[in-house]
C-alpha cells in the first residue's frame, strides 16, 4: 500500500508553529497556490501572504494565515515552511 502521509514543519525565527504527519498541504506561492502530497518531486518555492491549508485524512483541515514572506522546501517526504516574520 502506498504511503499517503508526509512530514510537515512550519516555523518562524522564534518557534515551531506546526510539526506532524499530514496528507496534503496547500501554500501560497509567488506563482499561485501550490498543492503538495506524499511523493511530491523535490521543489523549492517562495511563500507569500495567504492561507496555508493542512489536511490529515478526513479530519477538518487546519488553516494558518500567513502574513509574511518565506520559503518552502519539498525533499523526499519532508516539507519545511520557513516564515520570515
Phi and psi restraints in degrees (value plus and minus 20) as a CYANA .aco file:
   2 UNK   PHI     -92.5   -52.5
   2 UNK   PSI     117.0   157.0
   3 UNK   PHI     -93.7   -53.7
   3 UNK   PSI     106.3   146.3
   4 UNK   PHI    -123.8   -83.8
   4 UNK   PSI     -20.9    19.1
   5 UNK   PHI    -121.5   -81.5
   5 UNK   PSI     129.3   169.3
   6 UNK   PHI    -163.2  -123.2
   6 UNK   PSI     144.4   184.4
   7 UNK   PHI    -113.9   -73.9
   7 UNK   PSI     113.5   153.5
   8 UNK   PHI    -143.2  -103.2
   8 UNK   PSI     115.1   155.1
   9 UNK   PHI    -147.6  -107.6
   9 UNK   PSI     105.7   145.7
  10 UNK   PHI    -135.6   -95.6
  10 UNK   PSI     105.9   145.9
  11 UNK   PHI    -164.4  -124.4
  11 UNK   PSI     138.9   178.9
  12 UNK   PHI    -144.4  -104.4
  12 UNK   PSI     159.3   199.3
  13 UNK   PHI     -79.7   -39.7
  13 UNK   PSI     -42.2    -2.2
  14 UNK   PHI    -115.3   -75.3
  14 UNK   PSI     -49.9    -9.9
  15 UNK   PHI    -183.1  -143.1
  15 UNK   PSI     147.6   187.6
  16 UNK   PHI    -108.0   -68.0
  16 UNK   PSI     103.8   143.8
  17 UNK   PHI    -108.0   -68.0
  17 UNK   PSI     -57.5   -17.5
  18 UNK   PHI    -171.5  -131.5
  18 UNK   PSI     121.4   161.4
  19 UNK   PHI    -170.3  -130.3
  19 UNK   PSI     102.7   142.7
  20 UNK   PHI     152.8   192.8
  20 UNK   PSI     157.9   197.9
  21 UNK   PHI    -111.8   -71.8
  21 UNK   PSI     110.0   150.0
  22 UNK   PHI    -154.7  -114.7
  22 UNK   PSI     150.1   190.1
  23 UNK   PHI    -123.5   -83.5
  23 UNK   PSI     -46.0    -6.0
  24 UNK   PHI    -178.1  -138.1
  24 UNK   PSI     135.8   175.8
  25 UNK   PHI    -156.0  -116.0
  25 UNK   PSI     116.8   156.8
  26 UNK   PHI    -143.9  -103.9
  26 UNK   PSI     104.0   144.0
  27 UNK   PHI    -151.9  -111.9
  27 UNK   PSI     125.4   165.4
  28 UNK   PHI    -100.1   -60.1
  28 UNK   PSI      99.2   139.2
  29 UNK   PHI    -139.1   -99.1
  29 UNK   PSI     149.6   189.6
  30 UNK   PHI     -76.5   -36.5
  30 UNK   PSI     -53.1   -13.1
  31 UNK   PHI    -117.2   -77.2
  31 UNK   PSI     -14.1    25.9
  32 UNK   PHI     107.8   147.8
  32 UNK   PSI    -195.6  -155.6
  33 UNK   PHI     -95.3   -55.3
  33 UNK   PSI     117.0   157.0
  34 UNK   PHI    -134.1   -94.1
  34 UNK   PSI     111.4   151.4
  35 UNK   PHI    -123.6   -83.6
  35 UNK   PSI     118.0   158.0
  36 UNK   PHI    -149.5  -109.5
  36 UNK   PSI     115.1   155.1
  37 UNK   PHI    -151.7  -111.7
  37 UNK   PSI     152.1   192.1
  38 UNK   PHI     -76.0   -36.0
  38 UNK   PSI     120.5   160.5
  39 UNK   PHI      63.0   103.0
  39 UNK   PSI     -11.1    28.9
  40 UNK   PHI     -81.6   -41.6
  40 UNK   PSI     126.3   166.3
  41 UNK   PHI     -85.9   -45.9
  41 UNK   PSI     134.6   174.6
  42 UNK   PHI     -76.4   -36.4
  42 UNK   PSI     122.5   162.5
  43 UNK   PHI    -178.2  -138.2
  43 UNK   PSI     126.8   166.8
  44 UNK   PHI    -151.6  -111.6
  44 UNK   PSI     118.1   158.1
  45 UNK   PHI    -170.3  -130.3
  45 UNK   PSI     132.7   172.7
  46 UNK   PHI    -106.3   -66.3
  46 UNK   PSI     113.9   153.9
  47 UNK   PHI    -113.8   -73.8
  47 UNK   PSI     122.4   162.4
  48 UNK   PHI    -142.6  -102.6
  48 UNK   PSI     155.8   195.8
  49 UNK   PHI     -86.8   -46.8
  49 UNK   PSI     126.1   166.1
  50 UNK   PHI     137.9   177.9
  50 UNK   PSI    -182.5  -142.5
  51 UNK   PHI    -122.2   -82.2
  51 UNK   PSI     112.7   152.7
  52 UNK   PHI    -121.7   -81.7
  52 UNK   PSI     102.5   142.5
  53 UNK   PHI    -133.4   -93.4
  53 UNK   PSI     103.2   143.2
  54 UNK   PHI    -136.0   -96.0
  54 UNK   PSI     106.6   146.6
  55 UNK   PHI    -141.3  -101.3
  55 UNK   PSI     124.7   164.7
  56 UNK   PHI    -153.3  -113.3
  56 UNK   PSI      81.0   121.0
  57 UNK   PHI      38.4    78.4
  57 UNK   PSI    -153.8  -113.8
  58 UNK   PHI    -109.5   -69.5
  58 UNK   PSI     -18.7    21.3
  59 UNK   PHI     -86.4   -46.4
  59 UNK   PSI     139.9   179.9
  60 UNK   PHI     -79.4   -39.4
  60 UNK   PSI     116.4   156.4
  61 UNK   PHI     -88.0   -48.0
  61 UNK   PSI     128.7   168.7
  62 UNK   PHI    -116.0   -76.0
  62 UNK   PSI     115.2   155.2
  63 UNK   PHI    -139.4   -99.4
  63 UNK   PSI     109.4   149.4
  64 UNK   PHI    -137.0   -97.0
  64 UNK   PSI     110.6   150.6
  65 UNK   PHI    -107.1   -67.1
  65 UNK   PSI     100.0   140.0
  66 UNK   PHI    -120.6   -80.6
  66 UNK   PSI      97.0   137.0
  67 UNK   PHI    -124.8   -84.8
  67 UNK   PSI     -21.5    18.5
  68 UNK   PHI    -141.8  -101.8
  68 UNK   PSI     145.7   185.7
  69 UNK   PHI    -102.4   -62.4
  69 UNK   PSI     144.5   184.5
  70 UNK   PHI    -192.9  -152.9
  70 UNK   PSI    -177.8  -137.8
  71 UNK   PHI    -163.0  -123.0
  71 UNK   PSI     118.2   158.2
  72 UNK   PHI    -139.0   -99.0
  72 UNK   PSI     114.5   154.5
  73 UNK   PHI    -149.1  -109.1
  73 UNK   PSI     109.2   149.2
  74 UNK   PHI    -133.0   -93.0
  74 UNK   PSI     102.0   142.0
  75 UNK   PHI    -165.2  -125.2
  75 UNK   PSI      92.6   132.6
  76 UNK   PHI      44.8    84.8
  76 UNK   PSI    -155.9  -115.9
  77 UNK   PHI    -122.6   -82.6
  77 UNK   PSI      16.7    56.7
  78 UNK   PHI    -145.4  -105.4
  78 UNK   PSI     109.7   149.7
  79 UNK   PHI    -142.8  -102.8
  79 UNK   PSI     112.4   152.4
  80 UNK   PHI    -143.7  -103.7
  80 UNK   PSI     110.6   150.6
  81 UNK   PHI    -134.7   -94.7
  81 UNK   PSI      96.7   136.7
  82 UNK   PHI    -126.2   -86.2
  82 UNK   PSI      95.8   135.8
  83 UNK   PHI    -122.1   -82.1
  83 UNK   PSI     115.8   155.8
  84 UNK   PHI    -107.4   -67.4
  84 UNK   PSI     -18.1    21.9
